[in-house]
Amino acid sequence: NGHKLNHRKFHLNLRKNFFTVRVTEHWNRLPREVVKSPSLEILKTRLDVILGNML
C-alpha cells in the first residue's frame, strides 16, 4: 500500500482546485497492477485499458 497518496481535506475552496488535491482520490482508486507498473509505458498501457473499460 506504499503507493497510496494522502488525501487531505481543506476548509478553503481555493485549495480544492489544486492538482494534487483533485487527483489523489482518483489515483488511490486505481487497481494495484496499474499503480505498481514497472515503467511509465506499462503504466500508460494499463491505464488506457482501465479507462477504456469504463466507457
PLY file of the C-alpha trace (Angstrom):
ply
format ascii 1.0
element vertex 55
property float x
property float y
property float z
element edge 54
property int vertex1
property int vertex2
end_header
0.00 0.00 0.00
3.04 2.25 -0.28
1.78 3.92 -3.44
-1.35 5.45 -1.92
-1.47 9.23 -1.75
-2.68 11.08 1.31
-5.89 12.96 0.68
-6.30 15.95 2.94
-9.47 17.93 3.38
-9.23 21.70 3.30
-11.58 24.34 4.57
-10.73 26.79 1.81
-12.41 26.26 -1.55
-9.31 27.63 -3.29
-7.22 24.61 -2.32
-9.79 22.17 -3.69
-8.71 23.26 -7.18
-5.06 22.30 -6.71
-3.99 19.45 -8.99
-2.61 17.36 -6.14
-5.88 17.60 -4.23
-8.01 16.72 -7.26
-6.06 13.63 -8.34
-5.37 11.83 -5.04
-8.77 10.15 -4.81
-8.60 9.03 -8.44
-5.05 7.69 -8.03
-5.99 5.75 -4.90
-8.91 4.10 -6.74
-6.67 2.68 -9.46
-6.06 -1.08 -9.39
-2.79 -2.19 -7.84
-1.43 -3.58 -11.14
-1.69 -0.11 -12.69
-0.12 1.74 -9.77
2.77 -0.70 -9.39
3.68 -0.72 -13.08
7.45 -1.12 -13.55
7.70 1.62 -16.20
5.86 4.66 -17.46
5.00 2.97 -20.77
3.43 -0.02 -19.00
1.54 2.32 -16.66
0.14 4.20 -19.67
-0.89 0.97 -21.40
-2.59 -0.42 -18.31
-4.29 2.90 -17.62
-5.61 3.02 -21.19
-7.13 -0.44 -20.71
-8.76 0.53 -17.40
-10.14 3.79 -18.79
-11.30 2.06 -21.97
-13.31 -0.41 -19.89
-15.07 2.47 -18.13
-16.61 3.80 -21.35
0 1
1 2
2 3
3 4
4 5
5 6
6 7
7 8
8 9
9 10
10 11
11 12
12 13
13 14
14 15
15 16
16 17
17 18
18 19
19 20
20 21
21 22
22 23
23 24
24 25
25 26
26 27
27 28
28 29
29 30
30 31
31 32
32 33
33 34
34 35
35 36
36 37
37 38
38 39
39 40
40 41
41 42
42 43
43 44
44 45
45 46
46 47
47 48
48 49
49 50
50 51
51 52
52 53
53 54
